[in-house]
Amino acid sequence: MTPMTVETQPIEGQKPGTSGLRKKTRVFMGPHYLENFVQAIWAGAGGVRGKTLVLGGDGRYFNDRAAQVILRMAAASGAAKVIVGQNAILSTPAASNLIRSRGTDGGIIMSASHNPGGPEEDFGVKFNTPNGGPAPEEVTNRIFEATKTVTSYDILESQDIDLTRPGTTALGSMEIEVVDPVTDYAALMETLFDFDRIRDHLKGGFRVVFDAMHAVTGPYAAEILIKRLGAGGDAVRNAVPSPDFGGGHPDPNPIWAKPLVDLVMGPDAPDFAAASDGDGDRNMILGRGIYVTPSDSLAVLAANAHLAPGYAGGLAGVARSMPTSRALDRVAEAKGLSCYETPTGWKFFGNLLDAGKITLCGEESAGTGSDHVREKDGLWAVLLWLNILAVRGESVADILKGHWAEYGRNYYSRHDFEGVDADAANAMMEGLIARLPGLEGETVAGRKIEMAEEFAYDDPVDGSRSEHQGVRIGFEGGGRVVFRLSGTGTVGATLRVYLEDVETDAGALGRDPQEALAGMIDAAETLAGIRAATGRDAPDVIT
Ligand code: G16
């Protein structure tokens, strides 16, 4: 088997976004598209000669084909070994775990996360560094630069590798180890949580439903929740992964996981319900009659993590992305913990976790995680909730109400305007940014503005600076509006408007969030002219 060098030329637009490169699947399947990007990853990673990598994906359409191409390219470029999930499947947190626990040089994850899959939908590729986390901007910038100059790529000519059975095989001089995707991950979870206690709680009649949304967590949830924790056989729904996620959006939010929300609001509600996304790193938490926002979930987990054995020693510190609500900050303040504010993107937590400055972190976009891996982790969040529920013996609703009574409530919502005209969205943001210097002290929609700025982040570990990370406008009394353009969409632009207001009056903690946030919603419209810029009367998705 001799490596071939294939001539190519740079393809425009291969700039990694918030989380790797995401494009329409057909774009990825186009001539040289995937190959160019993978060759650029090798360049950005300083080459792969002699290195060991992890490879896996969420099983979406083209996952299997892309894996074969990446393996041939790794072999042709001299990689020593690739550890690959059986059938090229690995959830994102499981991949992160393998990268770390096997002491590898990093890995490639094939996923477009919560975006739908299929020939007409989305595909994605991202590179994770040896710490198991998404490559930091310095590396993704190098990858992007390499995509602009690539003139050839190396690939081995060979038949497909059999990835259907665990075991070791070879491709040229490269070793390929096919591993069961679930085993190591499930073992890690057992080290963090009190499985006996959770099992007893479930045995005592506490009912759990988990919706895998036809995506990668099905087999993980079946192994952990049903087999190891003894939840009933019907506890895991939509458990068989499919290349197009059953035709749905594998996005665990009240819109795309509506059947689950309906279930917990209905007469036959389980005590606890949860869902995860395409690649298993996001989570949605529900209790009987209640939806827990990701920001509240993060705050509750931070306040109670010590109840699980893996966190019994307390937390080193916590972090959240800037648009995430400041409910976490209240917990951190009460407990005397450092609380860091990072830009959107899990990659920004990596340095803080590596340096031991934080143990727990999360984002409003349904991501929560800890220092056990370097990705957010959907099932981990479910298990931490279950551990807390088992110890406290209360309902989800009571825990949440108790939390608000103790710390106050940060009403929170995100309004998304999807697939809007990119030029119009950019012009809206630029107009807003130009007005920021004059906004402080002004009153908008009846509330006085205390601060108005574009968020920039100075990494306290490596000193790097990331600018233009969203516009934030803070109001007297703790209200806040944040504007950002998404970095994960594949069509036009998606405008995200993050709304927050603080309530500490005990009699006003149970309001409908959209109603409680009406003032901030007005302020956002007045400040940015969202309707005019997007041509929409209302958001496409409200979470
Ligand atoms: C990714 C990132 C997250 C980010 C989210 C939304 O999640 O890993 O850090 O919060 O996208 O990003 P944006 O607002 O730019 O669309 P995932 O689950 O898609 O990998």
Residues whose N, C-alpha, C, O or C-beta is under 5 A from the ligand:
A	BS01	G16	T18 S19 S113 H114 R282 T344 G345 W346 E363 S365 L485 S486 G487 T488
